[in-house]
Amino acid sequence: MKIRDVFALSTGNLRRNRMRSVLTITGVTIGIAAIVFLVSLGFGLQNLSIKKITSLDALTTITVSPGNNAQTKLNEETVNKFKGIKGVSNVSTTFSVPSQISYNNKTTDSVTYGLNPEYIDIEGLKIKEGKSFSSNDAKEVIVSQSILKVFDVKDYKSVLGQDLEVNFIVLDDEGNIKKIDESLSKQKLKIVGFVEEEKNNVYISIDHLKPLGLKLYNRTKVKVNDKADLESIRSQIDALGFTTISVKDTINQIDKVFLIVKIILGAFGMIALLVASIGIFNTMTIALLERTHEIGVMKAIGATDKDIKWTFISEVSVIGLLGGILGVISGIIGGYIINWLVNSLAKALGGEPNTLFYTPIEFILIAIGFSFFVSTLAGFYPAKRASKLSPIEALRYE
Amino acid sequence: MAKKPVIKTVNLCKYYQMGKTTVRANQKINIEVYSGEFVIIFGQSGCGKSTLMSLLAGLDEPTSGEILVRGEKLNGLNALQLAKYRRTKIGMVFQQYNLIKTMTAVENVALPLTFDGRPKRLRTQRAENCLDMVGMQSYKDHTPAELSGGQQQRVAIARAWVTSPWIVLADEPTGNLDSKSANDIMELLKKLSVKSKRIVVLITHNPDYIKYADKVFYIRDGVITKVTGKSKSVKKSKPKVTLEFLEIDPKIVRDLKKVGYKSAQDIISAKISDLIQVSGVNEVEAAKIQKAATKFLEGEETGDSGSTEGNEADEDLEGENSGSLTS
């Protein structure tokens, strides 16, 4: 029997009991939709959390801390060494000094970081309100929220444009406080923005710290051109004896966690598909009983066991394929609807809209393939039984 | 006997186990059926005639003994070969018609060809021809539910004929029909049997149908008790062996006819040397005639003239339907 004829025969059988076929396909559709919906949620949340903790810049940045010996101190010389590595686009350096800050007649201890205003993104500084430094030598400062809490500020926005007094404390090599001209160590700076941070940090342009005679950077950020090169450049820096950290580490951790989350979500969906495959098994077993006599007739007029088997299998394959395709479509539509509802709610409550669902194309294909496979598996036993029916007994069966 | 039987059974036995008792459905059945015969297996229900039919159809395996179809053993075939045998050499007509309910008449008729992997155009064409043959052409797109019992049985008969099988097996084909339809079906089967020169093996318990048969096997308690027949096989087995049939030069045939020889028998009864003198044929031709005549005489004893019959009525399926069981 030709494949086309097998197919025609099996689709004819599907059409004969339309209601039952539709219900069986619906079962598979729901199973696959559940899997697609839940796993897409997993993918969506994964993307969302990666986006929340990192920017594209962070993905191409390596944070370098000093190593344990004299050769691995972070100074001008080592920074130049990093700049010489192929694939490095630039190196951002920061100084840090302990400092005292005063606002509204209140004083507190803090750490002041001096950074290059151009590399503020590389440094991972996310300004919540306000803006970045207008120029390298502008007398401006960005503060953390926790400092504002210390100063008892209720309305954070009200500090923007206000002055903050910063008193740097510079230590010499022995750890004693170095005497420095007050014109350099005491600065009055305008607050231009604040960041969400739970440490008493303030950020200023590195230019204000340079005159203090600091030699060692507290850390350096190396930016690479292509994120594919990140690992190889990182290992080169590691080889020099420095300690490196990359957001990639965190992302790898997140990916691992979300893999488990997706598996758990998918497993919930699997329950629905399992029920659906039992449905297929049931449908085909009933079909087998219904068609026993007919199978006898077909065998009597010359159908082979294989013809019978393939008619059954092609029938469940069609169920699986249709269920798979419809399931993927419904799963994605379901995701859209829920996402839309959540975002409307978030909007009403003043939150920002997010993309909660994401379905990679590979996953769509896997889902359809899986549906096809599971359905065929469920139909295999009834198909085998049908093909092995003795024609003479099948003919007697009413 | 000039012909080899198409169906021959040798001590065919079929026993069933029903609980602790062994049912001897068929015991030492020895039958021979020849090309073109309309055969009835007659017996009361439960006598084992349906079992015999299943064995002939290759649907069931004998407990012992042999079934030979054109000399080939049926018991030796595997499942796939048996399916092929049923598909191409056997046509089946059932009491309950057994059409596939979801298919139209023409699809039902074409089904054996579908199983045989024939292209759609060919099988539709062939199925329509067969429907025409049983007078159901105008119902070709009807489903079985839209047809009367008699009409369904006609479609089933068309299905049995569609592959130009060697043997058509009909198991109580009129059992579910009123007497008018039943007679129509019997007439149709008889007509088709004669026209197509197919073997029809009909199972019945209705003695009225015995008149249709060339040969009747009476079966009781699994044993053939009597065989009657018009011995059609013997009569038919003497084909007219004409001079043309023996492929002798047409010119000589003309000459021989002029002097009164009509067939090879005539030649043999005359002296060859006389023949040469009378009609003036040369020695080479004379030798040829003698050889042909001798061949004929040998054929009279052992030859199979069955092969000369049957095929012209078939619009044959690409001429494939001959040869061995599984070809």
Contacts between the chains, C-beta under 8 A, distances in Angstrom:
chain1	res1	chain2	res2	distance
A	1	B	114	6.4
A	1	B	115	5.2
A	1	B	116	7.8
A	1	B	117	5.7
A	2	B	114	7.9
A	2	B	117	5.1
A	5	B	114	5.0
A	5	B	117	7.7
A	5	B	120	8.0
A	9	B	114	7.8
A	12	B	102	5.7
A	12	B	103	7.4
A	13	B	102	7.3
A	15	B	102	7.8
A	16	B	102	4.8
A	293	B	98	7.7
A	294	B	100	6.0
A	294	B	101	7.7
A	297	B	94	7.6
A	297	B	98	4.4
A	297	B	100	6.9
A	298	B	100	7.5
A	298	B	111	7.4
A	298	B	115	7.4
A	299	B	59	7.7
A	299	B	83	7.1
A	299	B	86	7.6
A	300	B	57	6.8
A	300	B	59	6.0
A	300	B	86	6.5
A	300	B	92	5.4
A	300	B	94	7.9
A	300	B	98	7.7
A	301	B	86	6.6
A	301	B	87	7.0
A	301	B	92	6.0
A	301	B	111	6.3
A	301	B	112	4.9
A	301	B	115	7.2
A	301	B	159	6.8
A	302	B	83	5.7
A	302	B	84	7.2
A	302	B	86	4.5
A	302	B	87	2.5
A	302	B	88	7.1
A	302	B	90	7.9
A	302	B	112	5.1
A	302	B	115	4.8
A	302	B	116	6.8
A	302	B	163	7.8
A	303	B	83	6.7
A	303	B	87	7.8
A	303	B	115	4.9
A	304	B	79	7.4
A	304	B	80	5.9
A	304	B	83	4.2
A	304	B	84	7.9
A	304	B	115	7.3
A	305	B	79	6.2
A	305	B	80	8.0
A	305	B	83	7.5
A	307	B	115	5.9
A	391	B	59	5.0
A	392	B	54	5.4
A	392	B	59	4.8
A	392	B	60	5.1
A	395	B	59	7.6
A	395	B	94	7.7
A	395	B	98	7.6
